[in-house]
Amino acid sequence: MSQSCGPGMPGEAVTPRLAPEEVQARVDAAHSLTDPAQKLRFYDRWAPLYDQDVATLQYRAPRLAVDCLINTCPDLAPESLILDVACGTGLVASELQARGFLQLHGVDGSPEMLKQAQARGLYQKLSLCTLGLEQLPSPEGTFDAVLIVGALSHGQVPCTVIPELLRVTKPGGLVGLTTRTNLSNLPYKEALEASLDQLEQAGAWKRLAAQPVDRWELATSEQEVAPGTLAQDGFISGIIYLYRKAPPPGDL
């Protein structure tokens, strides 16, 4: 039963505040398509409306992920070379640029998303790459920090991409990741955390932060609203992880 909230009568069920139906439909389509080629074609079609839709969803992950990076590692130099994986239209780059980081590369599987990102003028280099099917187009140990925000979730980028993020990160560099913690994504989150923990147990990296976030974005169905959440709130939750890649053996 929904919690009573706002102007309703005590004990009255209140419908959660959800994203508009047309936005719900596009988000649901993005999550439900399983064929990679079909999914990328969908993102190409979605690209002109993407920023508008995520603003409607009150999507907070790009800002929160960059905040976590800066707050956890305040000594990260402004000249650091940062890779934005699954960069989409460049929302993460906008947050990084606002904090003084200008050496930004981006990769995404959608040509039309990359066109939107290019139009922002924030990236020094943008590359087309189908995540999970192709290697990232960078040599080993290239970047001071690698971020993947919003793409690690059910029906999106598979957990198998994690070693690639680690490969292109410099020894001692940073890797930031996010995923949603709403009900339908919990099996993915469990598999993701198993992959992250396995790499940490192998000594490949060390966890610096695991930051839960209650208000990630507006839910697209009542079933996704977390139990105990105020009914008119209507947000799903998420989590931000930050790791430091192991330094060279001589630097331990």
N, C-alpha and C positions, 0 to 999 in steps of 0.2 A: 504494500500500500504506500502511496506517496505521502510524504510528510506535509502537514498543513503549513502554509506559508503565505504571507502577504494578506490581501484583503478578503480571502475566503473565510467561511465560517469555520470555527474550531472543529478539527477532525475531518474537514472536507478535503477530498483528494484534489491536488492541484497538478495540472499537466506541466511537465518540465518545459522550460524554454529551450527550443531546439532550433537548429539551423533551418532556413527557408527550404521549402520542398525542392526547388530547382537545384539548390546547392547540395542538398541531401542526395539527390539523384546522381549528380556528377561524382560526389565522393564515393557513394556506394558502387558506382561503375568502376572507378579507379581501383577499388579494393577487390572487386569480384572477378575482374578479368584475369585469367591465368595464362593465356598464351602471350609470350613476350612481345611478339610483333603486334598483336592486337592492342596490347596495353600501351605500347609506344605510340601507335597511331592515335589512340584515345588522348594521350597526353599532348600530342601535336595539336589536336582539335581544341583541347582545353586551354592551351597556352594563353590565348588572348584574354580569357576570363579568369585565369588562375589567381592573380593578385587580388582581384575583386572578390573572388569566392573565399580566399583564406582570410581576407579582412572581415568578411561577413561572419566567418567561423570564429573570429577573435583568436586566431591561431598565434600562440605566444612562443612557440618552440625556438625560432631563430634568435629572438632577443634573449630568452632565458639560457640557451646553450652558450651564447657568446658571453653573457654575464658570468656563467659558471666558469668558463675558460679564464676570463680576466680576474675574477675574484680568487680562484684557486691558484693561478700562476701570474701574479701581478708583475713579475719580472720578465714576462714575455715581451721581447723587443718589438717595437713598431715595424722594423724592417724584416721581421720574420716572414718566411715564405709559407703561405697557408694554402692548402688544397681544400676546396669545397666540393665534396662528393655528392652526386645527385643534386646539383646546385639549382635546378629548376630555373626560375626567373631571376634569381639573384638576391633572395631575401636575406640569406645569411651574410652575403658580401656587403649588403647595405648596413647591417649591424656592425660588421667588422670595420668598414670604412669610417663609420661614425665614431669609432674608438681609436682611429689613427692608423689602422692596418691597411696598407696599400698594395702589398705584394701578394696578390690573390690569383690563384688559378682555379678553374672550375671544370667539372666533367658532368655530363648528363647523357641519357640515352635518347632524348627527344630533340631533334633538330629545331623544332619550333620553340621549345623552351629555351634552347641556347640562343635563339634569335632575340628573345625577350631579355635574356641575361646580357647579351652583347649591347643592347640598346641602353642599359644602365651605365655602361662605360666604366665599370668598376674592376673588371678582370684584366690582367695582363695577358692571360691565355685561357681559351676555352676549347675543350675537346669533346668529341662525341665518343661515348663508350657505353655499351650495354652491360650494366653492372650485373655480376653473377655469371655472365657468359663470356666476357672478355677481361683480360688483364687491364688494370689501370695503365694509361699510356705515359708512364713515368718510370725512370730507373729506380732501383732500390735506394732507399735512404735519401730521397730528394727534399722532403718537406720538413720544416720545423714543427708544423702542426697540421693535422688532417681532421676535418669535421665531416660528419654525415648526419644531417638533421632532418628528421621526418620520413626518411625512406625505409628505415628498418622496421618493418611491420608486416603483418599477415597480408599476403597478396602483393607485396611490393618487392623490395630487394631481399634476397635470401641471406641467411646468416653466413653462408659460405664465403661471402665477400670480405669477412673480417680479416683473414690473413693478408689479403691484398692491401687493406688500409695500413696494416702494420708494416708490410714490405716497403711501401714508398715513404714511410716516416723515417726521419733520421734517428740514429741511436740517441737516446735521451730526449727525443721529441715527444709531442703530445698527440693523443688520439681522443677526440670527443665524439660521442654517439648518443642518440636518443631513440626511445621507442614509446609507444602508447601503452598504458596499463589498464585500458578499458577491458570489459569482459571478453569480447571476441578476440582480443589480441594476447590474452594471457598465455595460451600455449606457445605462441611465437616468443614472447618475452622469456618464458622458461628455457626454450631452446637457445635463445640468444645468450642468456646469462650462463648457460652451461658452456657455450663456446668461449665466452669471455673468461670464465673461471679456469677453463682448461689451459688457456694461454698464460694466465697468471701463474698457475701451478707449474707450468713448464719454464717459468722464469723469463718469458718473452716481454712482459710488461708488468707494471704495478698500478693498482687502482688508486687514484687520488681522490675521487669523489663519486658518489652515487646519490643524486639529488632528486627525490620525489617531487612532483609538481601536481597540485590538486586541480588547478584550472588551466588545462592544456589547450583545449579548444571546445567549442560547442558540440554536443553530441548530435548525431544524425538519426538516432532512434531513442525512444524511452528506455529500451532494454540496456542501452549503453551507459545510462546514468548510474553512477556508483551508489550502492546502498548507503543510506545515511546522508546523502547529499541533499541540500535544500532543493525542493522540487522545482522552484523557479530559477535555480541556478543553471542546471542543465549542462554543466561542463563534464568532459571526461578528464581522466588524469594521465600523467606520463612520467617519465623518468629520464634523467640526464646522467651519463657516465663519462668520466674523464680518466684516462690512463696515461702513464709515462712509459715509453718504450725503454727497454733495458739499455743501459749504456754499453760501450765496447768493454770486453772483459778486463782490459787493463785499467779502466776507469772505475771499477767497482770499489 
